[in-house]
Amino acid sequence: MAAASPTPSSSAFYSNPLTSSPKLLSRTFFPFPQTSFPHKTSCPLTLSNRCFTITNALSITPNIAPTVETFISRFAPDEPRKGCDVLVEALEREGVTNVFAYPGGTSMEIHQALTRSRTIRNVLPRHEQGGIFAAEGYARATGFPGVCMATSGPGATNLVSGLADALLDSVPIVAITGQVPRMMIGTDAFQETPIVEVTRSITKHNYLVMNVNDIPRIVREAFYLARSGRPGPVLIDVPKDVQQQMVIPNWDQPMKLRGYISRFPDPPNKMLLEQIVRLISESKRPVLYVGGGCLQSSKELTRFVELTGIPVASTLMGLGAFPTGDELSLQMLGMHGTVYSNYAVDTSDLLLAFGVRFDDRVTGKLEAFASRAKIVHIDIDAAEIGKNKLPHVSICTDIKLALQGLNSILEREIGNLKLNFSPWTEELTEQKLKYPLKYKTFGEAIPPQYAIQVLDELTNGNAIISTGVGQHQMWAAQYYKYKNPRQWLTSGGLGAMGFGLPAAIGAVVARPDAIVVDIDGDGSFMMNVQELATIRAENLPVKMMILNNQHLGMVVQWEDRFYKANRAHTYLGNPSNEAEIFPDMLKFVEACDIPAARVTKKTDVRAAIQKMLDTPGPYLLDVITPHQEHVLPMIPSGAAFKDVITEGDGRSSY
């Protein structure tokens, strides 16, 4: 899930013989769907007969000569400029073209410098949390680090949820905050917060810039840290007087990351890869358990499945790494995963855990999870291996390199291995037929699952989907068929409500030609509803489909199942008039001059969604759904597969 392989980089590096640190040389690019973004791939794999070697370089694109671009500064080389201008130019040199920044007293200098940039666009959020969630959406949709900025004090602390979210989901973020002048640090000055200390445990690394000469190096290091190894958020705190200080920057400073780089995992060991292939050949009921770490290795993963015929169960974060519509896809596993994916893991004899962290929402009762299987765990983060579940074989390495190595062995030995898992896949096909995802329809009421199915059909499964957190999130994971990685943007580990709308903003900024739909719940949507103003001001074509049941749906589901349906502050409507829809989402969007419609009957859903998709620019569709619906299947927290719930809703008593 969170254990991801290295993400795209905007910079190529070469080794300086005078230092052991990599040095910025140029930028390499590769095409994403819809547009192009800076990219760093993993190391090339070279095989010869029965042996192979993997070049352990920092950023070499296999078989592709990097495109060298010369950066042209708007300043003369020996021209003094403010620290804030150095900071902005450092971002430009990293390939940044969009930031999500909200100004304040200690960050005004940076914003002034942004107005002087010819390449960086600031998308102004209406709340700092909206800004960092938008930066996350940008990063999740592209793999390139998202950049957000905030002022000191409350501006900086408003970034905390986004930083924690990015750390748990391994999302590359560079967050830049203003700070009070150096001489005022520690004096309880106005809007002073020790944000480096506040965020130390929820960032991959953070910096307090005390010397203006360090800005070029620190920015370079921040981007390198954010996207290398297991990606994550990095914070740079810049005092206001450092921003104002005049300096002639040295752009050739080497990074000071010797310890970090020395701990990079080695390329996968050939003997271990051959041992995994041997375990596969001996297995009768193998299953792939695939997480967010495989998003950068979708091509290699798909080839591995083609060569082996092993069925694939995805985590919430791994959706799209392997096409969910493929006949070998078991879709999502875990608490709200399909019966057949959980059945496959429960009865498997070999579990190939690639880029995952054995999260509690996947495993449930740990000792019962995959209890019959030998476990192979491949992950780039050594801390995840054996943390929750002890594997029989483990490799701490980049999953892309591991899959390349496994595929090469399989391609060479496929004739001798004679892999045939047909009886196993036929058994799982029977499970799919016996326990399909299903829902009931009551008159003209709109099943929320149906609305998502229709959206999937009308977009041909090609839209980028963002969500808030709750029932709508799980239904979007179950009923939309993701074809590609980076289509699915959701807050997995932290479960942050309010994520969906700003994440969609970031995605549409990053991928302007893609269809971007925020599937949201009324509760989650309200938490960052102010970002409607950003959507209108920037004229961003974000489509919003609100599954509005007037309740905190997932909490209501747990109340129904485990608290005898006692409602404990989960009704979000107006208690004095429960017959009306409250609050009126249509009036929110009307205030921001965004077209909208409401649909209350199932027969009208298809036409309403089609109109949403056909309308140029942003659009909100308020889909009224019954609050009695439950997300099924469901394995209760801490339970095992044998305890799976497949029937019932809030119309019944438990």
Disulfide bonds with the S-S distance in Angstrom:
none
